[in-house]
Protein backbone atom coordinates (compact mmCIF):
# COMPACT_ATOMS: atom_id res chain seq x y z
CA UNK A 1 0.00 0.00 0.00
CA UNK A 2 1.40 3.40 -1.01
CA UNK A 3 0.65 6.54 0.98
CA UNK A 4 1.03 10.09 -0.27
CA UNK A 5 3.31 12.44 1.61
CA UNK A 6 1.67 14.93 3.90
CA UNK A 7 1.80 18.35 2.18
CA UNK A 8 1.42 20.16 5.51
CA UNK A 9 4.35 20.84 7.74
CA UNK A 10 3.43 22.11 11.18
CA UNK A 11 5.87 24.27 13.12
CA UNK A 12 5.48 26.09 16.42
CA UNK A 13 6.33 29.46 14.83
CA UNK A 14 3.69 29.12 12.14
CA UNK A 15 1.06 27.81 14.54
CA UNK A 16 1.83 30.54 17.09
CA UNK A 17 1.34 33.14 14.35
CA UNK A 18 -2.28 31.96 14.12
CA UNK A 19 -2.96 30.92 17.70
CA UNK A 20 -1.70 34.06 19.44
CA UNK A 21 -3.90 36.58 17.56
CA UNK A 22 -6.78 34.11 17.72
CA UNK A 23 -6.41 33.80 21.49
CA UNK A 24 -6.16 37.55 21.93
CA UNK A 25 -9.22 38.07 19.74
CA UNK A 26 -11.16 35.47 21.71
CA UNK A 27 -10.19 37.06 25.02
CA UNK A 28 -11.18 40.54 23.87
CA UNK A 29 -14.43 39.16 22.48
CA UNK A 30 -15.25 37.48 25.78
CA UNK A 31 -14.46 40.62 27.78
CA UNK A 32 -16.59 42.80 25.52
CA UNK A 33 -19.42 40.28 25.63
CA UNK A 34 -19.39 40.18 29.43
CA UNK A 35 -19.19 43.99 29.63
CA UNK A 36 -22.20 44.40 27.34
CA UNK A 37 -25.43 45.05 29.25
CA UNK A 38 -28.82 44.31 27.70
CA UNK A 39 -31.28 47.16 27.28
CA UNK A 40 -33.79 47.83 30.03
CA UNK A 41 -37.49 47.79 29.16
CA UNK A 42 -37.52 51.58 29.40
CA UNK A 43 -34.70 51.85 26.85
CA UNK A 44 -36.44 49.39 24.52
CA UNK A 45 -39.69 51.35 24.69
CA UNK A 46 -37.88 54.59 23.78
CA UNK A 47 -36.27 53.09 20.66
CA UNK A 48 -37.31 54.59 17.33
CA UNK A 49 -37.82 51.90 14.71
CA UNK A 50 -37.08 54.44 11.94
CA UNK A 51 -33.52 54.89 13.23
CA UNK A 52 -32.77 51.24 12.42
CA UNK A 53 -31.62 50.54 8.83
CA UNK A 54 -34.40 48.98 6.73
CA UNK A 55 -32.56 45.72 6.11
CA UNK A 56 -32.24 45.15 9.90
CA UNK A 57 -35.73 46.16 11.00
CA UNK A 58 -37.05 42.60 10.88
CA UNK A 59 -34.66 41.73 13.71
CA UNK A 60 -36.25 44.34 15.98
CA UNK A 61 -39.40 42.22 16.14
CA UNK A 62 -37.65 38.93 16.88
CA UNK A 63 -36.57 37.60 20.26
CA UNK A 64 -36.01 34.09 21.45
CA UNK A 65 -34.57 33.00 24.77
CA UNK A 66 -33.63 29.67 23.14
CA UNK A 67 -31.72 31.49 20.38
CA UNK A 68 -29.95 33.64 22.97
CA UNK A 69 -28.88 30.56 24.94
CA UNK A 70 -27.75 28.77 21.75
CA UNK A 71 -25.71 31.85 20.78
CA UNK A 72 -24.02 31.84 24.20
CA UNK A 73 -23.20 28.13 23.89
CA UNK A 74 -21.67 28.66 20.45
CA UNK A 75 -19.62 31.61 21.73
CA UNK A 76 -18.20 29.77 24.74
CA UNK A 77 -17.54 26.55 22.81
CA UNK A 78 -15.68 28.51 20.12
CA UNK A 79 -13.51 30.19 22.72
CA UNK A 80 -12.79 26.94 24.55
CA UNK A 81 -11.99 25.15 21.28
CA UNK A 82 -9.42 27.79 20.43
CA UNK A 83 -7.87 27.33 23.87
CA UNK A 84 -7.62 23.57 23.26
CA UNK A 85 -6.08 23.82 19.77
CA UNK A 86 -2.45 23.57 20.89
CA UNK A 87 -3.25 20.22 22.52
CA UNK A 88 -5.24 19.02 19.51
CA UNK A 89 -2.55 19.83 16.94
CA UNK A 90 -0.10 17.12 17.97
CA UNK A 91 0.49 15.63 14.54
CA UNK A 92 3.22 13.31 13.26
CA UNK A 93 5.01 16.02 11.33
CA UNK A 94 4.96 18.60 14.09
CA UNK A 95 8.43 20.11 14.48
CA UNK A 96 9.71 21.91 17.56
C-alpha positions, 0 to 999 in steps of 0.5 A: 500500500502506497501513501502520499506524503503529507503536504502540511508541515506544522511548526510552532512558529507558524502555529503561534502566528495563528494561535496568538492573535486568535487567542487575543481576539477570543479574550477581547471578544469574551471581555466585551461580551461580558461587559455588554449590558442588555437594554432595560425595558424603558430603553427598549420602549424609547427606541425609534424603529425608523432609526434602524436601517431597513434591512435590519428592522425585521430583527427588531421584532424577533426575540427568542430565549432559546436562540440567545442561549444557543448563541451563548453556547456557540460563543463559549464553545468557540472560545474553549476550542481555540484554547484547546487547539495547541493540545489538539494539533499534535500531529506526526510532522509537528516540528519543535 
